């Protein structure tokens, strides 16, 4: 009976504790492993209002975001063109608890015009900001930052896991 009570308390602790605002509370994969993937931007929220209309209603899924690490364990975030080339890229700083990201994207040579168009619609990607990871699973990533009194939130769906390559 005592073992059952201890098991119940441990399971209750695991279920109630989550490092992310919107979970999950229990996971089998490391947070960095879940982050390193090709992501499709599914929604852009500014102060909780979905702004993925007009341009993005037709083109939101064309340009995947990539989060990856090199051999030296340096992390990067990039936006890809459908042809596979990078449009914009930034070094990615991940805090020790894997609850915050920091980056400021820069356009890549030959893609400045396209990157400028993307940054016009999502300007906060180009500014250095600390992003809080609100939700991270094997299939979804939600991050937000607050800058100039505006809460900018991005929701992503996983396209492919880089652990599979």
C-alpha positions as CSV (number, residue, x, y, z in Angstrom):
1,X,0.0,0.0,0.0
2,X,2.9,2.4,0.9
3,X,4.5,1.7,-2.5
4,X,1.2,2.5,-4.3
5,X,0.9,5.8,-2.4
6,X,4.5,6.8,-3.3
7,X,3.9,5.8,-7.0
8,X,0.7,7.9,-7.0
9,X,2.5,10.9,-5.6
10,X,5.3,10.6,-8.1
11,X,2.9,10.3,-11.0
12,X,0.9,13.3,-9.7
13,X,4.1,15.3,-9.5
14,X,5.1,14.4,-13.1
15,X,1.7,15.2,-14.5
16,X,1.3,18.6,-12.7
17,X,4.8,19.9,-13.5
18,X,5.5,21.3,-16.9
19,X,8.3,23.5,-18.0
20,X,6.1,25.0,-20.7
21,X,3.0,27.2,-20.2
22,X,0.9,25.0,-22.5
23,X,2.7,21.7,-21.8
24,X,3.3,18.9,-22.3
25,X,3.8,17.8,-18.7
26,X,5.4,14.5,-19.5
27,X,7.7,13.7,-22.4
28,X,10.1,11.0,-23.6
29,X,12.3,13.2,-25.8
30,X,14.7,15.9,-24.8
31,X,13.6,19.5,-25.6
32,X,16.6,20.2,-27.9
33,X,15.9,17.0,-29.9
34,X,12.2,18.1,-30.3
35,X,13.3,21.6,-31.4
36,X,15.7,20.4,-34.1
37,X,13.3,20.0,-37.0
38,X,11.8,21.5,-40.1
39,X,8.7,23.6,-39.0
40,X,5.8,25.0,-41.0
41,X,4.5,28.3,-39.7
42,X,0.8,27.7,-39.0
43,X,-0.3,31.0,-37.3
44,X,1.0,34.4,-36.3
45,X,-0.7,36.1,-33.4
46,X,-0.3,39.7,-32.4
47,X,-1.8,40.4,-29.0
48,X,-3.8,37.2,-29.4
49,X,-5.3,38.3,-32.8
50,X,-4.5,35.9,-35.7
51,X,-2.8,38.0,-38.5
52,X,-2.1,35.2,-40.9
53,X,-4.4,36.6,-43.6
54,X,-3.9,38.1,-47.1
55,X,-0.3,37.3,-48.1
56,X,0.1,34.5,-45.6
57,X,-3.2,32.9,-46.2
58,X,-1.8,31.8,-49.5
59,X,2.0,31.6,-48.8
60,X,2.3,30.8,-45.1
61,X,3.3,27.2,-45.7
62,X,5.7,27.8,-48.6
63,X,8.7,28.9,-46.5
64,X,9.7,26.3,-43.8
65,X,11.6,27.3,-40.7
66,X,14.5,25.1,-39.8
67,X,16.1,24.7,-36.4
68,X,19.3,22.7,-36.5
69,X,22.7,22.3,-34.9
70,X,26.2,22.0,-36.4
71,X,28.9,19.5,-35.4
72,X,30.0,21.9,-32.7
73,X,26.5,22.0,-31.2
74,X,25.9,25.6,-32.3
75,X,22.2,26.1,-33.0
76,X,20.7,28.0,-35.9
77,X,17.2,29.0,-37.0
78,X,16.7,29.6,-40.8
79,X,13.9,30.2,-43.3
80,X,14.1,28.1,-46.4
81,X,13.0,28.8,-50.0
82,X,11.0,26.0,-51.7
83,X,14.2,25.4,-53.8
84,X,16.0,24.4,-50.5
85,X,18.3,27.5,-50.3
86,X,18.2,29.7,-47.2
87,X,16.4,33.0,-47.3
88,X,17.3,34.2,-43.8
89,X,19.3,32.8,-41.0
90,X,20.4,33.5,-37.4
91,X,22.4,31.9,-34.7
92,X,20.1,30.6,-32.0
93,X,20.8,30.9,-28.3
94,X,18.9,28.4,-26.2
95,X,18.9,28.8,-22.4
96,X,20.0,25.9,-20.2
97,X,16.4,25.0,-19.3
98,X,15.3,25.1,-23.0
99,X,12.5,27.5,-22.2
100,X,13.8,30.5,-24.1
101,X,15.3,31.2,-27.5
102,X,17.2,34.3,-28.7
103,X,17.8,35.2,-32.3
104,X,17.7,38.0,-34.9
105,X,17.4,36.8,-38.5
106,X,19.4,38.3,-41.4
107,X,18.6,37.9,-45.0
108,X,21.0,35.7,-47.1
109,X,22.7,37.0,-50.2
110,X,20.6,36.7,-53.4
111,X,17.4,36.5,-51.3
112,X,17.4,40.1,-49.8
113,X,14.2,41.1,-51.7
114,X,12.3,38.0,-50.7
115,X,13.5,38.2,-47.1
116,X,12.5,41.9,-47.0
117,X,9.0,40.9,-48.0
118,X,8.8,38.3,-45.3
119,X,10.3,40.7,-42.7
120,X,7.7,43.3,-43.7
121,X,5.0,40.9,-42.7
122,X,6.8,39.4,-39.7
123,X,9.1,42.3,-38.6
124,X,9.9,40.9,-35.2
125,X,11.9,38.0,-36.7
126,X,14.6,40.5,-37.7
127,X,14.8,42.1,-34.3
128,X,16.8,40.5,-31.5
129,X,14.3,39.2,-29.0
130,X,14.1,36.6,-26.3
131,X,11.3,34.1,-27.2
132,X,9.6,32.1,-24.6
133,X,8.7,28.5,-25.5
134,X,5.0,28.2,-24.7
135,X,4.4,24.7,-26.1
136,X,6.8,22.1,-27.4
137,X,5.9,18.6,-28.5
138,X,7.2,16.3,-31.3
139,X,4.5,17.9,-33.6
140,X,4.1,21.5,-32.4
141,X,6.1,24.5,-31.3
142,X,4.6,27.7,-30.0
143,X,6.9,30.6,-29.1
144,X,6.2,34.2,-28.1
145,X,8.0,37.5,-27.4
146,X,6.9,40.8,-26.0
147,X,8.4,43.8,-27.7
148,X,7.1,47.4,-27.7
149,X,4.1,46.4,-25.7
150,X,3.0,43.9,-28.4
151,X,2.9,40.1,-27.7
152,X,4.0,38.3,-30.9
153,X,3.3,34.6,-31.0
154,X,4.2,32.1,-33.6
155,X,2.7,28.6,-33.9
156,X,4.5,25.9,-35.9
157,X,3.7,22.4,-37.0
158,X,6.5,19.9,-37.6
159,X,7.2,19.0,-41.2
160,X,10.1,16.6,-40.6
161,X,12.3,15.6,-37.7
162,X,16.0,16.1,-38.3
163,X,16.8,13.1,-36.1
164,X,15.5,11.0,-39.0
165,X,18.2,12.1,-41.4
